[in-house]
Amino acid sequence: GRRFRALKLWFLLRGHGLEGLRRMIRDHVRWAGQVETALAALPQVEIVTPCMLSLFSFRVQPEGMAGADLDAFNLALLEAINADGRIYLTQTRIDDKLVIRFQAGPFSMTEADAETAVAVIAEMAATALEQVRGG
């Protein structure tokens, strides 16, 4: 028989309503932008791809580090963030650079979750940078 391709969308609209869905999308886009702005203000954080809808990518760049060492540093940072357990991020490659992806995606996300994401990333990045400096 014919598959119900629109069934998922129907359930989503039925559960949240059109206005609820609009509000959720607007909130997620706004919160991702707030996280991007906060991270861009941190020392040695580079926003690699600007926020589009609720997705952007970044990396932390210790002074004098490049290439494979920089990729390894950011991968270790990502693993530390995920091991912490408060937030979960993923990685990708852009122009052959390993970058960390932030996505404001879960339906249950709140503004407090966005603030937590900034705090966790800032804390873990500061710790990783301190370790690189030999501290």
N, C-alpha and C positions, 0 to 999 in steps of 0.2 A: 504494500500500500504506500500511499504518499506519506512522506515524513512530515512531521509537524515542526517545520523550521522556525515558525514564528511563535511557537508555544512558550519558549523561554522569555521572549519579549512580552508576551501577553501576561505571564505570571509576574514579571517585573513591574509592568504598568499597573496590574491589578493590586499588587502588594504595596506599592509606594505612591501610585497615582502620578499623573503627568507632572503636576507641580512639585511633588516630592522628589521626583527624579531630576527635574530641572535644578531644584535647590541643592541636591546632593552633588550634581556635576559642578555647579558654580562654587560650592564650598570646597570641593577637592581641588579645583583649579586655583582658587584663592590661596588655600593652604600650601599647595606645592610652590606657588610663587613666593609665599612668605618664607618657606624653608630655603628656597634658592637665594633670596635676598640675605637671609641671616648667614648662610654658609659663605656667600661671596664676601661678606664683611670679615670673615675669619682670615688670619694671616696664613699665607701659603695654600689657600684653597683656590683652585681654578675651576670655574664653571666651564665645562667643555661644550655642552650643548645647552642653550637656553631653554627655559621652561616652555614646553608646548603642551597645551591642555594641562595635564597633571604629571608630566614626566620631564625630567632633566637629568643630565649626567655631570659628574664632577670628579676631580681627583685632588689629592693633597700632594704638593710638590716641595719636598725639602730642598733647601738651597744646595746647588751643585749636583743634584741627583738627576739622572736622565736614563733613557733607554730601558734596558731590561731591569736595571736596579730600581728604577721608578715604578715599573710595572709590578715588580715583586713587592715593593713597599706598599703599594695600594691594594694588592691582593691580600697581603698580611693584615692590613687595616680592615678590609672588608670582612675577612675571617674573624677578626677580633670583635667587630661590631656584631656580627651574627652570633658568635659564641656567647656574647653578653646576654642575648636573649630578649632584650627590650624591644628591638626593632629588627627587621629582616630586610636586607638590601641585596641586589644582584649586580652582576658586572657584565660588561660587553667591551668590544673593541671598536674604537672610532679612529680612523686614520692610523691604524696599527698601534694605538695607545690603549692600554687597559684603563677603563674608567668605571666608576661606581654609579649605578643607576638609582635614582630616587623616583618612586611612583606613589602618588597619593591615590590608592586604588580601592582598598577594602570598603565595602558599604558601611561597615561599623566605625570607620575612622572618624575621629573628632579633632577639633582644633588643639586640644590637649595632646593628642597623639603627635601632631605636627611639631608642637613645642618639645615633646620628648625626643623626637627624631633629631632636632637641632642639638639638644643637650647631649645626647648620646654620641652623635658624630663629632661634636666639638671636644667632648671629653676624650674619646678614643683617639682622635687626631692629635690632640695635645700630648697624650701619653706616647703615641708612636713617634712623634717628632722629638720628644724628650729622649727617647731611647736612641734615636739616630744621632742626637747630639752627644750621646755618651753619658746621659744623666741618670 
